[in-house]
Amino acid sequence: MINGAHVVIYSRDAEADRAFFRDVLGYPHVDAGDGWLIFKLPPAEIAVHPVEGRESHEFFLMCDDVKATREELSAKGVEFTQPVSDEGWGLMTVLKLPGGGDLGLYEPRHQTAYEL
């Protein structure tokens, strides 16, 4: 039986992004060997959206208060590439990972599945 999910984020600077998840977000982790850190994530959920054309996958972090979380992370030196926007289903912003990638952060307005 499936007992979990494993998310992979590809990075141009994996060491910097691993340090971000470890030091800035404070996620507990294990070392799978040679510095390959695997992080425990907060509760998660998955959604399946229709698409025309090429499929892609996205990864978002969720929070209870996106404005407060943005302020807290900004104080730790995190750069945000988009202001908080109202998407209807929630409030969203995008942060820049040290390795150059973008990561969405949102405050859902919908019922969440991770508490089921």
N, CA, C and O atoms as CSV, one atom per row, in Angstrom:
chain,resi,resn,atom,element,x,y,z
A,1,MET,N,N,0.840,-1.189,0.000
A,1,MET,CA,C,0.000,0.000,0.000
A,1,MET,C,C,0.881,1.248,0.000
A,1,MET,O,O,1.934,1.265,0.638
A,2,ILE,N,N,0.464,2.268,-0.698
A,2,ILE,CA,C,1.214,3.532,-0.740
A,2,ILE,C,C,1.151,4.174,0.635
A,2,ILE,O,O,0.081,4.269,1.238
A,3,ASN,N,N,2.308,4.617,1.132
A,3,ASN,CA,C,2.349,5.193,2.480
A,3,ASN,C,C,2.929,6.592,2.513
A,3,ASN,O,O,3.184,7.122,3.595
A,4,GLY,N,N,3.144,7.204,1.364
A,4,GLY,CA,C,3.686,8.553,1.354
A,4,GLY,C,C,3.898,9.042,-0.058
A,4,GLY,O,O,3.569,8.352,-1.023
A,5,ALA,N,N,4.446,10.228,-0.176
A,5,ALA,CA,C,4.774,10.822,-1.462
A,5,ALA,C,C,6.144,11.469,-1.347
A,5,ALA,O,O,6.527,11.939,-0.276
A,6,HIS,N,N,6.874,11.492,-2.441
A,6,HIS,CA,C,8.212,12.067,-2.468
A,6,HIS,C,C,8.224,13.159,-3.535
A,6,HIS,O,O,7.969,12.887,-4.708
A,7,VAL,N,N,8.514,14.367,-3.135
A,7,VAL,CA,C,8.552,15.511,-4.044
A,7,VAL,C,C,10.002,15.778,-4.410
A,7,VAL,O,O,10.875,15.738,-3.542
A,8,VAL,N,N,10.271,16.050,-5.674
A,8,VAL,CA,C,11.620,16.398,-6.125
A,8,VAL,C,C,11.578,17.805,-6.693
A,8,VAL,O,O,10.751,18.108,-7.554
A,9,ILE,N,N,12.462,18.664,-6.215
A,9,ILE,CA,C,12.641,20.003,-6.771
A,9,ILE,C,C,13.998,20.014,-7.450
A,9,ILE,O,O,15.021,19.783,-6.805
A,10,TYR,N,N,14.012,20.280,-8.745
A,10,TYR,CA,C,15.272,20.367,-9.474
A,10,TYR,C,C,15.828,21.781,-9.317
A,10,TYR,O,O,15.090,22.763,-9.388
A,11,SER,N,N,17.131,21.864,-9.104
A,11,SER,CA,C,17.748,23.137,-8.765
A,11,SER,C,C,19.085,23.304,-9.472
A,11,SER,O,O,19.818,22.337,-9.678
A,12,ARG,N,N,19.392,24.542,-9.840
A,12,ARG,CA,C,20.705,24.845,-10.406
A,12,ARG,C,C,21.759,24.968,-9.295
A,12,ARG,O,O,22.959,24.949,-9.569
A,13,ASP,N,N,21.300,25.096,-8.027
A,13,ASP,CA,C,22.199,25.147,-6.869
A,13,ASP,C,C,21.529,24.377,-5.732
A,13,ASP,O,O,20.961,24.962,-4.810
A,14,ALA,N,N,21.611,23.060,-5.825
A,14,ALA,CA,C,20.924,22.196,-4.869
A,14,ALA,C,C,21.396,22.425,-3.432
A,14,ALA,O,O,20.586,22.386,-2.505
A,15,GLU,N,N,22.684,22.660,-3.237
A,15,GLU,CA,C,23.188,22.883,-1.876
A,15,GLU,C,C,22.541,24.112,-1.250
A,15,GLU,O,O,22.158,24.078,-0.080
A,16,ALA,N,N,22.415,25.197,-2.012
A,16,ALA,CA,C,21.804,26.422,-1.494
A,16,ALA,C,C,20.323,26.196,-1.180
A,16,ALA,O,O,19.823,26.671,-0.161
A,17,ASP,N,N,19.632,25.477,-2.050
A,17,ASP,CA,C,18.215,25.229,-1.804
A,17,ASP,C,C,18.012,24.270,-0.632
A,17,ASP,O,O,17.061,24.423,0.134
A,18,ARG,N,N,18.890,23.291,-0.487
A,18,ARG,CA,C,18.808,22.404,0.690
A,18,ARG,C,C,19.024,23.214,1.966
A,18,ARG,O,O,18.321,23.013,2.956
A,19,ALA,N,N,19.991,24.128,1.946
A,19,ALA,CA,C,20.240,24.981,3.117
A,19,ALA,C,C,19.017,25.850,3.419
A,19,ALA,O,O,18.703,26.087,4.585
A,20,PHE,N,N,18.324,26.324,2.380
A,20,PHE,CA,C,17.114,27.121,2.569
A,20,PHE,C,C,16.048,26.314,3.310
A,20,PHE,O,O,15.480,26.789,4.293
A,21,PHE,N,N,15.778,25.105,2.844
A,21,PHE,CA,C,14.765,24.275,3.513
A,21,PHE,C,C,15.201,23.902,4.925
A,21,PHE,O,O,14.368,23.830,5.827
A,22,ARG,N,N,16.487,23.665,5.127
A,22,ARG,CA,C,16.999,23.297,6.444
A,22,ARG,C,C,17.054,24.493,7.389
A,22,ARG,O,O,16.541,24.416,8.506
A,23,ASP,N,N,17.674,25.609,6.957
A,23,ASP,CA,C,17.982,26.716,7.856
A,23,ASP,C,C,16.906,27.791,7.908
A,23,ASP,O,O,16.619,28.317,8.984
A,24,VAL,N,N,16.308,28.127,6.779
A,24,VAL,CA,C,15.310,29.192,6.756
A,24,VAL,C,C,13.930,28.655,7.130
A,24,VAL,O,O,13.249,29.220,7.986
A,25,LEU,N,N,13.521,27.557,6.481
A,25,LEU,CA,C,12.211,26.989,6.797
A,25,LEU,C,C,12.254,26.071,8.017
A,25,LEU,O,O,11.217,25.800,8.622
A,26,GLY,N,N,13.431,25.596,8.378
A,26,GLY,CA,C,13.584,24.770,9.575
A,26,GLY,C,C,12.979,23.380,9.451
A,26,GLY,O,O,12.558,22.800,10.452
A,27,TYR,N,N,12.928,22.834,8.234
A,27,TYR,CA,C,12.326,21.517,8.035
A,27,TYR,C,C,13.262,20.427,8.550
A,27,TYR,O,O,14.444,20.419,8.207
A,28,PRO,N,N,12.745,19.500,9.377
A,28,PRO,CA,C,13.564,18.358,9.809
A,28,PRO,C,C,13.969,17.539,8.580
A,28,PRO,O,O,13.273,17.535,7.565
A,29,HIS,N,N,15.103,16.848,8.690
A,29,HIS,CA,C,15.604,16.128,7.528
A,29,HIS,C,C,16.443,14.929,7.928
A,29,HIS,O,O,16.876,14.796,9.072
A,30,VAL,N,N,16.655,14.076,6.967
A,30,VAL,CA,C,17.611,12.978,7.089
A,30,VAL,C,C,18.632,13.176,5.978
A,30,VAL,O,O,18.341,13.784,4.948
A,31,ASP,N,N,19.827,12.654,6.203
A,31,ASP,CA,C,20.860,12.685,5.175
A,31,ASP,C,C,20.875,11.304,4.531
A,31,ASP,O,O,21.233,10.313,5.167
A,32,ALA,N,N,20.484,11.252,3.271
A,32,ALA,CA,C,20.441,9.982,2.540
A,32,ALA,C,C,21.830,9.558,2.085
A,32,ALA,O,O,21.985,8.512,1.454
A,33,GLY,N,N,22.830,10.352,2.396
A,33,GLY,CA,C,24.209,10.048,2.026
A,33,GLY,C,C,24.802,11.142,1.172
A,33,GLY,O,O,24.152,11.660,0.264
A,34,ASP,N,N,26.045,11.493,1.469
A,34,ASP,CA,C,26.792,12.487,0.694
A,34,ASP,C,C,26.105,13.850,0.653
A,34,ASP,O,O,26.215,14.560,-0.346
A,35,GLY,N,N,25.394,14.231,1.729
A,35,GLY,CA,C,24.749,15.536,1.797
A,35,GLY,C,C,23.417,15.633,1.088
A,35,GLY,O,O,22.858,16.725,0.983
A,36,TRP,N,N,22.891,14.520,0.597
A,36,TRP,CA,C,21.573,14.523,-0.043
A,36,TRP,C,C,20.523,14.532,1.054
A,36,TRP,O,O,20.146,13.481,1.572
A,37,LEU,N,N,20.054,15.716,1.404
A,37,LEU,CA,C,19.072,15.858,2.470
A,37,LEU,C,C,17.679,15.601,1.935
A,37,LEU,O,O,17.318,16.074,0.858
A,38,ILE,N,N,16.902,14.851,2.692
A,38,ILE,CA,C,15.488,14.612,2.390
A,38,ILE,C,C,14.699,15.178,3.555
A,38,ILE,O,O,14.934,14.819,4.709
A,39,PHE,N,N,13.763,16.065,3.249
A,39,PHE,CA,C,13.057,16.840,4.263
A,39,PHE,C,C,11.676,16.287,4.563
A,39,PHE,O,O,10.951,15.830,3.679
A,40,LYS,N,N,11.343,16.345,5.838
A,40,LYS,CA,C,9.972,16.062,6.250
A,40,LYS,C,C,9.142,17.294,5.886
A,40,LYS,O,O,9.491,18.419,6.244
A,41,LEU,N,N,8.058,17.069,5.181
A,41,LEU,CA,C,7.181,18.166,4.808
A,41,LEU,C,C,6.009,18.263,5.772
A,41,LEU,O,O,5.669,17.296,6.454
A,42,PRO,N,N,5.397,19.440,5.822
A,42,PRO,CA,C,4.150,19.549,6.574
A,42,PRO,C,C,3.087,18.691,5.880
A,42,PRO,O,O,3.319,18.189,4.781
A,43,PRO,N,N,1.931,18.523,6.511
A,43,PRO,CA,C,0.865,17.774,5.842
A,43,PRO,C,C,0.655,18.308,4.428
A,43,PRO,O,O,0.834,19.497,4.167
A,44,ALA,N,N,0.278,17.420,3.532
A,44,ALA,CA,C,0.162,17.787,2.128
A,44,ALA,C,C,-1.165,17.315,1.552
A,44,ALA,O,O,-1.883,16.517,2.153
A,45,GLU,N,N,-1.461,17.829,0.382
A,45,GLU,CA,C,-2.614,17.386,-0.382
A,45,GLU,C,C,-2.250,17.455,-1.851
A,45,GLU,O,O,-1.264,18.097,-2.214
A,46,ILE,N,N,-3.019,16.812,-2.693
A,46,ILE,CA,C,-2.750,16.801,-4.126
A,46,ILE,C,C,-4.043,17.143,-4.867
A,46,ILE,O,O,-5.129,16.703,-4.492
A,47,ALA,N,N,-3.899,17.925,-5.910
A,47,ALA,CA,C,-5.031,18.284,-6.762
A,47,ALA,C,C,-4.680,17.905,-8.196
A,47,ALA,O,O,-3.513,17.944,-8.584
A,48,VAL,N,N,-5.682,17.541,-8.975
A,48,VAL,CA,C,-5.478,17.193,-10.378
A,48,VAL,C,C,-6.263,18.200,-11.209
A,48,VAL,O,O,-7.487,18.288,-11.107
A,49,HIS,N,N,-5.545,18.954,-12.029
A,49,HIS,CA,C,-6.147,19.999,-12.846
A,49,HIS,C,C,-6.117,19.589,-14.317
A,49,HIS,O,O,-5.160,18.952,-14.758
A,50,PRO,N,N,-7.134,19.939,-15.071
A,50,PRO,CA,C,-7.100,19.644,-16.507
A,50,PRO,C,C,-6.095,20.545,-17.210
A,50,PRO,O,O,-5.820,21.659,-16.764
A,51,VAL,N,N,-5.553,20.049,-18.313
A,51,VAL,CA,C,-4.598,20.833,-19.076
A,51,VAL,C,C,-4.733,20.485,-20.557
A,51,VAL,O,O,-4.999,19.338,-20.916
A,52,GLU,N,N,-4.551,21.466,-21.387
A,52,GLU,CA,C,-4.469,21.253,-22.833
A,52,GLU,C,C,-2.992,21.376,-23.180
A,52,GLU,O,O,-2.339,22.332,-22.760
A,53,GLY,N,N,-2.465,20.447,-23.926
A,53,GLY,CA,C,-1.049,20.509,-24.263
A,53,GLY,C,C,-0.207,19.727,-23.278
A,53,GLY,O,O,-0.666,18.749,-22.686
A,54,ARG,N,N,1.024,20.165,-23.109
A,54,ARG,CA,C,2.017,19.470,-22.282
A,54,ARG,C,C,1.644,19.507,-20.807
A,54,ARG,O,O,1.303,20.560,-20.269
A,55,GLU,N,N,1.713,18.354,-20.163
A,55,GLU,CA,C,1.480,18.298,-18.719
A,55,GLU,C,C,2.690,18.849,-17.973
A,55,GLU,O,O,3.821,18.771,-18.451
A,56,SER,N,N,2.433,19.403,-16.805
A,56,SER,CA,C,3.505,19.841,-15.925
A,56,SER,C,C,3.038,19.616,-14.498
A,56,SER,O,O,1.864,19.332,-14.260
A,57,HIS,N,N,3.940,19.742,-13.567
A,57,HIS,CA,C,3.621,19.563,-12.156
A,57,HIS,C,C,4.100,20.791,-11.404
A,57,HIS,O,O,5.110,21.397,-11.763
A,58,GLU,N,N,3.376,21.150,-10.370
A,58,GLU,CA,C,3.732,22.321,-9.566
A,58,GLU,C,C,3.763,21.927,-8.092
A,58,GLU,O,O,3.107,20.976,-7.667
A,59,PHE,N,N,4.536,22.678,-7.338
A,59,PHE,CA,C,4.649,22.456,-5.902
A,59,PHE,C,C,4.467,23.799,-5.211
A,59,PHE,O,O,5.174,24.757,-5.522
A,60,PHE,N,N,3.536,23.878,-4.287
A,60,PHE,CA,C,3.263,25.090,-3.529
A,60,PHE,C,C,3.387,24.790,-2.043
A,60,PHE,O,O,3.030,23.702,-1.592
A,61,LEU,N,N,3.886,25.740,-1.292
A,61,LEU,CA,C,3.804,25.679,0.157
A,61,LEU,C,C,2.522,26.384,0.568
A,61,LEU,O,O,2.100,27.340,-0.083
A,62,MET,N,N,1.899,25.919,1.646
A,62,MET,CA,C,0.655,26.511,2.144
A,62,MET,C,C,0.897,27.105,3.524
A,62,MET,O,O,1.771,26.650,4.261
A,63,CYS,N,N,0.123,28.116,3.865
A,63,CYS,CA,C,0.233,28.741,5.179
A,63,CYS,C,C,-1.129,29.278,5.607
A,63,CYS,O,O,-2.055,29.362,4.800
A,64,ASP,N,N,-1.243,29.637,6.877
A,64,ASP,CA,C,-2.497,30.177,7.406
A,64,ASP,C,C,-2.646,31.666,7.127
A,64,ASP,O,O,-3.766,32.165,7.019
A,65,ASP,N,N,-1.528,32.381,7.009
A,65,ASP,CA,C,-1.564,33.834,6.815
A,65,ASP,C,C,-0.414,34.206,5.890
A,65,ASP,O,O,0.725,34.348,6.335
A,66,VAL,N,N,-0.709,34.365,4.600
A,66,VAL,CA,C,0.357,34.567,3.616
A,66,VAL,C,C,1.090,35.895,3.835
A,66,VAL,O,O,2.299,35.972,3.616
A,67,LYS,N,N,0.383,36.927,4.257
A,67,LYS,CA,C,1.049,38.216,4.463
A,67,LYS,C,C,2.026,38.147,5.633
A,67,LYS,O,O,3.144,38.652,5.536
A,68,ALA,N,N,1.615,37.527,6.736
A,68,ALA,CA,C,2.502,37.391,7.895
A,68,ALA,C,C,3.681,36.469,7.579
A,68,ALA,O,O,4.809,36.737,7.991
A,69,THR,N,N,3.419,35.386,6.848
A,69,THR,CA,C,4.490,34.467,6.480
A,69,THR,C,C,5.484,35.145,5.553
A,69,THR,O,O,6.691,34.935,5.672
A,70,ARG,N,N,4.985,35.951,4.635
A,70,ARG,CA,C,5.860,36.696,3.727
A,70,ARG,C,C,6.751,37.656,4.518
A,70,ARG,O,O,7.947,37.758,4.247
A,71,GLU,N,N,6.178,38.352,5.483
A,71,GLU,CA,C,6.967,39.269,6.315
A,71,GLU,C,C,8.030,38.516,7.104
A,71,GLU,O,O,9.174,38.960,7.193
A,72,GLU,N,N,7.649,37.370,7.681
A,72,GLU,CA,C,8.588,36.568,8.466
A,72,GLU,C,C,9.745,36.078,7.599
A,72,GLU,O,O,10.904,36.149,8.009
A,73,LEU,N,N,9.433,35.583,6.404
A,73,LEU,CA,C,10.487,35.087,5.523
A,73,LEU,C,C,11.323,36.222,4.943
A,73,LEU,O,O,12.531,36.066,4.764
A,74,SER,N,N,10.704,37.356,4.647
A,74,SER,CA,C,11.460,38.517,4.156
A,74,SER,C,C,12.485,38.960,5.187
A,74,SER,O,O,13.598,39.346,4.830
A,75,ALA,N,N,12.117,38.909,6.468
A,75,ALA,CA,C,13.038,39.284,7.538
A,75,ALA,C,C,14.238,38.337,7.601
A,75,ALA,O,O,15.285,38.694,8.142
A,76,LYS,N,N,14.086,37.130,7.048
A,76,LYS,CA,C,15.186,36.162,6.994
A,76,LYS,C,C,15.952,36.258,5.676
A,76,LYS,O,O,16.821,35.432,5.397
A,77,GLY,N,N,15.628,37.269,4.868
A,77,GLY,CA,C,16.351,37.491,3.629
A,77,GLY,C,C,15.756,36.826,2.405
A,77,GLY,O,O,16.376,36.833,1.341
A,78,VAL,N,N,14.559,36.247,2.529
A,78,VAL,CA,C,13.935,35.596,1.383
A,78,VAL,C,C,13.390,36.661,0.439
A,78,VAL,O,O,12.744,37.616,0.869
A,79,GLU,N,N,13.660,36.483,-0.860
A,79,GLU,CA,C,13.181,37.410,-1.886
A,79,GLU,C,C,11.881,36.878,-2.477
A,79,GLU,O,O,11.757,35.685,-2.754
A,80,PHE,N,N,10.927,37.761,-2.665
A,80,PHE,CA,C,9.656,37.405,-3.291
A,80,PHE,C,C,9.600,38.059,-4.661
A,80,PHE,O,O,9.953,39.227,-4.819
A,81,THR,N,N,9.150,37.287,-5.657
A,81,THR,CA,C,9.131,37.777,-7.034
A,81,THR,C,C,7.759,38.274,-7.463
A,81,THR,O,O,7.619,38.852,-8.540
A,82,GLN,N,N,6.748,38.054,-6.631
A,82,GLN,CA,C,5.404,38.539,-6.939
A,82,GLN,C,C,4.759,39.038,-5.662
A,82,GLN,O,O,4.961,38.460,-4.594
A,83,PRO,N,N,3.982,40.113,-5.763
A,83,PRO,CA,C,3.229,40.560,-4.588
A,83,PRO,C,C,2.118,39.563,-4.283
A,83,PRO,O,O,1.810,38.702,-5.107
A,84,VAL,N,N,1.530,39.675,-3.124
A,84,VAL,CA,C,0.395,38.824,-2.770
A,84,VAL,C,C,-0.763,39.179,-3.693
A,84,VAL,O,O,-1.113,40.349,-3.842
A,85,SER,N,N,-1.351,38.166,-4.307
A,85,SER,CA,C,-2.483,38.382,-5.203
A,85,SER,C,C,-3.661,37.522,-4.761
A,85,SER,O,O,-3.483,36.433,-4.215
A,86,ASP,N,N,-4.853,38.024,-5.005
A,86,ASP,CA,C,-6.075,37.308,-4.685
A,86,ASP,C,C,-6.467,36.480,-5.898
A,86,ASP,O,O,-6.846,37.027,-6.935
A,87,GLU,N,N,-6.377,35.168,-5.769
A,87,GLU,CA,C,-6.675,34.267,-6.880
A,87,GLU,C,C,-8.085,33.687,-6.791
A,87,GLU,O,O,-8.452,32.833,-7.598
A,88,GLY,N,N,-8.873,34.137,-5.827
A,88,GLY,CA,C,-10.209,33.590,-5.625
A,88,GLY,C,C,-10.176,32.392,-4.690
A,88,GLY,O,O,-10.833,32.398,-3.649
A,89,TRP,N,N,-9.420,31.370,-5.053
A,89,TRP,CA,C,-9.286,30.174,-4.220
A,89,TRP,C,C,-8.335,30.390,-3.050
A,89,TRP,O,O,-8.245,29.553,-2.151
A,90,GLY,N,N,-7.617,31.531,-3.064
A,90,GLY,CA,C,-6.691,31.836,-1.988
A,90,GLY,C,C,-5.829,33.036,-2.322
A,90,GLY,O,O,-5.916,33.600,-3.413
A,91,LEU,N,N,-4.998,33.416,-1.372
A,91,LEU,CA,C,-4.030,34.493,-1.557
A,91,LEU,C,C,-2.683,33.852,-1.860
A,91,LEU,O,O,-2.272,32.916,-1.174
A,92,MET,N,N,-1.992,34.351,-2.884
A,92,MET,CA,C,-0.773,33.700,-3.343
A,92,MET,C,C,0.350,34.699,-3.585
A,92,MET,O,O,0.124,35.852,-3.953
A,93,THR,N,N,1.564,34.214,-3.366
A,93,THR,CA,C,2.768,34.944,-3.712
A,93,THR,C,C,3.788,33.927,-4.206
A,93,THR,O,O,3.533,32.724,-4.166
A,94,VAL,N,N,4.929,34.397,-4.665
A,94,VAL,CA,C,5.985,33.510,-5.158
A,94,VAL,C,C,7.304,33.949,-4.555
A,94,VAL,O,O,7.661,35.127,-4.597
A,95,LEU,N,N,8.032,32.980,-3.987
A,95,LEU,CA,C,9.343,33.289,-3.434
A,95,LEU,C,C,10.426,32.724,-4.336
A,95,LEU,O,O,10.201,31.770,-5.082
A,96,LYS,N,N,11.591,33.322,-4.255
A,96,LYS,CA,C,12.743,32.907,-5.053
A,96,LYS,C,C,13.622,32.007,-4.185
A,96,LYS,O,O,14.068,32.410,-3.111
A,97,LEU,N,N,13.864,30.797,-4.658
A,97,LEU,CA,C,14.794,29.905,-3.974
A,97,LEU,C,C,16.223,30.365,-4.248
A,97,LEU,O,O,16.481,30.966,-5.291
A,98,PRO,N,N,17.159,30.097,-3.335
A,98,PRO,CA,C,18.542,30.514,-3.561
A,98,PRO,C,C,19.136,29.954,-4.850
A,98,PRO,O,O,20.010,30.581,-5.450
A,99,GLY,N,N,18.675,28.784,-5.283
A,99,GLY,CA,C,19.173,28.177,-6.508
A,99,GLY,C,C,18.593,28.795,-7.773
A,99,GLY,O,O,18.954,28.394,-8.880
A,100,GLY,N,N,17.692,29.772,-7.618
A,100,GLY,CA,C,17.143,30.478,-8.761
A,100,GLY,C,C,15.718,30.111,-9.118
A,100,GLY,O,O,15.076,30.830,-9.884
A,101,GLY,N,N,15.207,29.020,-8.591
A,101,GLY,CA,C,13.843,28.598,-8.908
A,101,GLY,C,C,12.801,29.396,-8.144
A,101,GLY,O,O,13.109,30.066,-7.158
A,102,ASP,N,N,11.573,29.316,-8.609
A,102,ASP,CA,C,10.437,29.956,-7.944
A,102,ASP,C,C,9.628,28.910,-7.207
A,102,ASP,O,O,9.548,27.757,-7.630
A,103,LEU,N,N,9.027,29.325,-6.097
A,103,LEU,CA,C,8.192,28.432,-5.300
A,103,LEU,C,C,6.972,29.208,-4.846
A,103,LEU,O,O,7.094,30.248,-4.200
A,104,GLY,N,N,5.789,28.700,-5.184
A,104,GLY,CA,C,4.554,29.351,-4.784
A,104,GLY,C,C,4.269,29.162,-3.301
A,104,GLY,O,O,4.597,28.130,-2.716
A,105,LEU,N,N,3.663,30.163,-2.714
A,105,LEU,CA,C,3.231,30.132,-1.315
A,105,LEU,C,C,1.820,30.685,-1.290
A,105,LEU,O,O,1.565,31.776,-1.799
A,106,TYR,N,N,0.886,29.920,-0.690
A,106,TYR,CA,C,-0.471,30.443,-0.685
A,106,TYR,C,C,-1.225,30.127,0.586
A,106,TYR,O,O,-0.941,29.164,1.298
A,107,GLU,N,N,-2.207,30.990,0.840
A,107,GLU,CA,C,-3.152,30.862,1.955
A,107,GLU,C,C,-4.479,30.422,1.340
A,107,GLU,O,O,-5.164,31.225,0.707
A,108,PRO,N,N,-4.847,29.146,1.524
A,108,PRO,CA,C,-6.062,28.664,0.877
A,108,PRO,C,C,-7.319,29.254,1.502
A,108,PRO,O,O,-7.386,29.509,2.705
A,109,ARG,N,N,-8.309,29.460,0.645
A,109,ARG,CA,C,-9.644,29.830,1.105
A,109,ARG,C,C,-10.572,28.624,1.043
A,109,ARG,O,O,-11.662,28.630,1.615
A,110,HIS,N,N,-10.123,27.599,0.343
A,110,HIS,CA,C,-10.929,26.381,0.196
A,110,HIS,C,C,-10.704,25.464,1.391
A,110,HIS,O,O,-9.731,25.619,2.129
A,111,GLN,N,N,-11.604,24.517,1.573
A,111,GLN,CA,C,-11.414,23.514,2.603
A,111,GLN,C,C,-10.166,22.714,2.245
A,111,GLN,O,O,-9.979,22.350,1.084
A,112,THR,N,N,-9.321,22.439,3.217
A,112,THR,CA,C,-8.100,21.687,2.946
A,112,THR,C,C,-8.336,20.192,3.186
A,112,THR,O,O,-9.145,19.798,4.027
A,113,ALA,N,N,-7.617,19.389,2.435
A,113,ALA,CA,C,-7.752,17.925,2.541
A,113,ALA,C,C,-6.759,17.325,3.521
A,113,ALA,O,O,-6.943,16.185,3.947
A,114,TYR,N,N,-5.713,18.054,3.893
A,114,TYR,CA,C,-4.664,17.441,4.705
A,114,TYR,C,C,-5.094,17.148,6.135
A,114,TYR,O,O,-4.361,16.473,6.858
A,115,GLU,N,N,-6.235,17.620,6.563
A,115,GLU,CA,C,-6.711,17.313,7.918
A,115,GLU,C,C,-7.660,16.106,7.945
A,115,GLU,O,O,-8.166,15.738,9.005
A,116,LEU,N,N,-7.900,15.494,6.783
A,116,LEU,CA,C,-8.810,14.326,6.723
A,116,LEU,C,C,-8.204,13.133,7.430
A,116,LEU,O,O,-8.819,12.068,7.483
